[in-house]
Structures are given as C-alpha cells and as structure tokens.
Amino acid sequence: MLTEFISFGVVAIGRNEGARLKRCLHSLSAATNIVYVDSGSTDGSVKWAQDLGIDVIELEPGVPFTAARARNAGFKRLTSVAPDVEFVQFLDGDCEMNPDWPRHATSFLKQNAQVCAVFGRRRERYPERSIYNRLCDMEWDVPIGEARACGGDVMIRAAVLKKVGGYRDGLIAGEEPELCIRLRAEGWKIWRLDYEMTWHDAAMTRFAQWWLRNVRSGYAFAEGANLHGSLPERHWVWESRRALLWGLWLPIACITAATVFWPWGLIAALIYPMQLGRRIISKHGSLGFRAQLAWFELLGRFPEALGQIKFVRDRLMGHRGHPIEYK
C-alpha cells in the first residue's frame, strides 16, 4: 500500500498547462508532500493549485524560465519542509501519474541500492490526434533495463540528487541526460522499469509546434555536446554532427554543386531521396507509416541544425539561452 512508502514526495512543474495541470495534481494525492513550481503562468494555474492546498512556488521572471531551474526550486522547497524525504518523483505539469507507479518505483529502489533513479513507460495521451503526438509516444518507448538517461518524469533518491547539486539551471532542454551523466560518474545506475508511469499530453497538432520542438532538440544537442562531448561520454556529439550534416552542410553542398555545374549538379540532391528510401526500408509497419516516419525523421534535421546554429550564436555573443516553447 502507498501508506507503507518511505517519505515519498513530488515536485511538479508547469507553465500555462490548464486542464492538464489539474489532471496532474489530482493524480498525486498519495504523495507525502507535493510542491508545484510555476514558470510565469497566466491561465490561473497558481491560484487553482493553491486552492487545492498544494505548496506553490512562483519563479521570478528576471531569470529565463527553464525546467531545470523549476525542478531545483521545487526540490529545495520539498527538502526544506520534509528533510527526511527519501524518494522524490519529478513530474511535468502536462503529465498524469499512474496511481500504481510509486509502489513499483519505490519498491525497486529499496531493493536495488546501486540504482538512484527509476522511470517507467510514459505514454502520449492522444497519439491518434496527430502524427506529431504519435512521434512523441514512440520517442518515450525506450528499452527496459539499465539506461544511460531518464526524462522529465523520474523517481530519484533525494540524498543522491542533493549530493550532485541537482539539475543544471541554465540548460533550456536536455537537463535530464546531463544530470544522469553526473549520476553515473558517481557510480550510480539509472533504470527503466517495465511499468506504466505517466500519461503525457503534448497537445501538438500543428507543424509549427513540431518544428520548434526539434529546434529545441538541436539546441540541446549542441549544448550537451559542448558540456560532455569529450571522452568517455561523447554526449550528443553524433546527434549534433548528424543534424549539421543533413540540415546544413549537405544543403550547402547541393546548392553549390547545382550552381557551379548546372544542370548536372542537381544530381547531388538525390542524396536526400536515397536517404529517405534507405530509412523507409529499415523501419517496421505499413509502407505508408514507414514513409511518414522516415520523412519526419529526415525533415527534422533542418530544425535541429537551426537549433545548433542558435546555440553557437548565443555562445559567441555571450548570451544565455532562452527556452524554446512549442505550446
């Protein structure tokens, strides 16, 4: 039973999540302590959470809002009001937690002293509403067992998180894998359990949302490679190079070839349909579905490359990155 758990607390974060936040907070009633951290919502989220009796933190707008900053603020509050809390569940405000998940998560952590963080299956709530939601649902379905990184929804040992200094505040995305690098460097393990954990509502129904989400991914790849791109991690080095290759250098090469060797230089552009065909063959499912997946996979390299460029620009100009919001 949930009452048998040892100091189970929750830190939920959000910004203008509306009904999604209501579902999220209602799903956390079994937690010993709940802290909700709001990043400048204008939809009444703060008042609604306060009326529910939940401890709410409103982040000051003077510093760019990031999920990492919000999680750290929530964790600090949680451990101040409940200093003996052993396990902390982090949750995004657009997610609803499975009521059975805490029992599986805390039980596994208690039985496996070398594991510091566990996560389960995050499912997209409405994958049928758009191809973009369906892509998210596929993204969440990572292999079961020991993992190199977790996502935003994770149960973690409070003492371990405090020891490594929490999340890196300034990262606009990719703060979870970055944290996991530091956790693994301390000898800890991260584990993906074969249990339902949360239902996520991406609410992505427009191409522009998908594009911005991939720009954010590209920025995160570049920043992650900049922080931990050296051996032994080589963190997101391959993802960064892939984005730049397909989204920047090859387009430049194709345009150059077409300009210098017109019209025969246009043949260089055939590398894209060839890559598309290769990826269609490598995937599973119906031909139409495989073609759709391969198309968005290849197209995604362009916004990812844009994200890489944005990171380089910010770094050269000494600017701090600002969150790239897609909803």
N, C-alpha and C positions, 0 to 999 in steps of 0.2 A: 504494500500500500504506500501511497505517496507520503503519508504521515511518518513513515519509517526512514525517510531520507535524512541525510545529514546536511543541514544548512544549505538548502537549495535556493539560490537567488536568481533573479532575471534582470538583465539590462536590455531594454528595448529602445530602439532609436527610430526617429521618423521626421518627415517634413511633408506637410500637406497630404497625408495619406487618407484622410477622410474615413469612409466606412471600413477601409482596410485596417486602419489602426484600431477601430472598435473591435473588429474580429480578433485582432492580435491580442489586445489586452484582456479580452474576455477569456481567451484560451489559457491565460496564465494564472488562473485563480488558485492553483495548487502550490504555487511558489511561496516560500517563506517570506521573501522580500521582493518587491518589484520597483524598479526605477525606470522611468521613461524620460529620455532626453530628446528635446525638441530643437530642431535647427531652423528657427525662424518661420514656423507655420503661420499661415493667415486664414486657415479654414476652421478655426475653433478647436483644434486638436488639444491644445494645452488645457483649456477650460474643461473639455469633456473628460480628459484623463484625471484632472484634479477632482472633478465632481465624483469620479469613481473611487476616490480615496487613494489614488496612486501618487507616489513621490515623484514629482516632476522637476526637471532641470531645464531651464531655457538658456541655450547658449547665446552669449553676447555676439552681435553681428560684426564687431570690429575686426575679427579674425575670420578668414574663409571657413565656411562650414565644411567639415569632412566627416565621413562615417567614423574614421579612426578617432578624431577629436571627441565625437559624441560618445563613443564607446568608453574611452578613457575617463571622461567626465562621469558617466554613469557608474563605472566600476569604482571610481574613487568615492562617490557618494554611497554606493552599496556597502563597501568595506568599512566606511566610517560609521554607518548605522548598524551594521551587522558584522563586526570584526572577526567573528568566528565562522563566517560563511566558508564552506569548503569547496562547493562547486557553483559556478556561475554559468547560466545559459544566456548567450548573446542572441539577440533576435532582431531582425529588421522589421520595421513597422508595417510593411506590406505582406507580412507572413503570419500565418496562424499555426500554432504549435499543436501537434498531435498529443492528446492527453496521456497516451501511453509512453511517449518518448522519454520523459525524465526518469521513469523507472528503469528502462533499458540502459540509458546513458550512465546514470549514477551507479547502477549495479556493475556495469563493465569497468568503470573507473575504480571502484572499490576492489575489484578482483584482479586488476592489472596495474600494479604500482608503477610500471615503467611508462604507462600511457598518460599523457597530460591533457589531451583534448580528444573529444569524440564528436562525430556528426553522422547523421543518417541521410535518408533519401529526402531531398527537397523536391517537391513536385510543383509544377506550374498548375495553378487552379483552373485556368481556362485555355488549355493548349489548342482547342478547336477554334478559337475565335480569330486566330491569325497565325500565319507562318512564323511570325516573329516570336509569339508566345511558345509555339512548338519548338523552335530552336532553343529557347531558354530551357524548356523541360528536358531536352536532350543534353544540354550543357550540364545540368545538375546531376545527371545519372553517371557518376564516376564509379570506378571499380571498388568492390568491397574489400576490406582489409587495411593493412598499413598504408598510409597515404603521405605524400610529401606536403600537402597543404589542405586547408579547410576553406570554407566560405564564410559568409557573414553569420550564419546560424550555426552555433557550435557550443558544446558544453565543455568547460575548461576548469582546471584546478585553479582556484583563486590565488593560492600561495605561489604557484609557478608563474602565473601571469604577472603578479606583483614583482617577483624577483627579476624578470627580464625587462621590466619597465613598461609593460603594456604595449599598445599599438603605437605605430609611428604617426603622430598627429598630422603631419603635413602632407601625407600621401592622399591624393584625390581619389585613388582607386588602387586595388591590389594590396591593401594593407594586411589582409589575412595571410596570403602566402608569405609576405615579408616577415610577419610575426612568426610563422611556422619555421622559417629558416633559422631564426634565432632560438626557437624552442628546440629544434633538432640539434643545433650546435651545442646545446647544453645537455644532450644525451636523451632527450625526451622523444616519445613517439606520438604520432597522430593517427587516429584510427577512424575508418569509415565503417559504421555498423550496418547490418542488413535489417534495418527497421525504418518505418515511416517516421519522419521527423517533423517536417513543416509543409504547409501549402503556401506557395508564393504567388502573388498576383502582380505580374509585370505590367499588365494593362498596356501592352504595346500593340497598337492596331494600325499605326502609320509608319511608312517607310522612313520618315524623318527621325522618328524615335529610334528605330533600329540603327540608322546611320550614326546618330550621336552616341549611342551606346558603344558602337565599335570605335568611334574616335576616342572615347574614354578608355577603351581597352588598349588601343595603340599607345596612348599617353602612359598608361600603367606599365605596359611592356617596356617602354623606354626608360621610365623611372626605376623600375625594378632591375633592369639590366645595369643601369648606372650605379645602383647601390650594391648589387650582389652578382655582377656579371663575371667576376673573376672565378678561377678555380677555387674550391671544387664544385660550387653551386652552378655556375653559368646560368644564373637565374634569368629567364626570359630573353636570353641572347638569341636563341634560334627564332623565337616568335618575332623579335624586333627585326632581325635580318630578313625574315620571310615577308613581313609587311613592307619593308623598304624595297625589297626585290620586286615584288609583284605590283605594289602600289605606287612606286616612284621610279626606280632605275629602269625597269623594263619598258614602261610607257615612254620615258625619255629616249631610250634606245630605239624604240619602234618609230617614234616621231622623227628622230634624227635620220634613221635609215630611209624612211619614206620621203623625206625632204631631199636628201643627198642623192638617192638612187631611184628617184621617181620614174616609172610607177612600180618597178620591181622591188623596191624597198618595202612595199606594203606587205610582202610575204612574211616579213618579220613578225607582223601582228598575229600570224597564225599560231603563235605560241600560246595565245590565250584559249582559243577553241580546242587546241590539243590538250592543254592542261585540264580544261573543263571535261573533255571526254575521258581523260585518264581518271579523274576523280569520280565521275559517274560510274565507271566500271568497278571502282574499288568499294563502293557503298552497297548497302543492302536495301531491299524493299522493291517496290514497283519502279519501273523506268521513270515515270513522271515524278515520283517522290525523290528518287536519286538525283534526277536532273535539277530539281528545285534546290536540294541541299547543296549540290556542287556549285550551282550558280551563286547562291548567297555566300558560300564559303569563299569563292574567288572574288566576288564583288566586295566582300568585307575587307580585303587587303587595302583597298583605297582609303576608306575612313581610318583604318589602322595606321596607314602611312601618314595621314594628316595628323593624327594624334602624336606620332613620333616627331613630326616637324614642330608641332606646338610645344612639345617638351624641350626640344633643342632651342627654340626661340626663347622660351621662358628662362632656360638656364643661361643662355648667352646674355640676356638682358637683366639677369639677376632678379627676375620676378618669381614670386611664389605662385604655384599653380592654383587655379580656381576650379571648383567642382564643375563637371560637365554633366548637366542634368538632362535626362531624356523623357521625363514625365513630370 
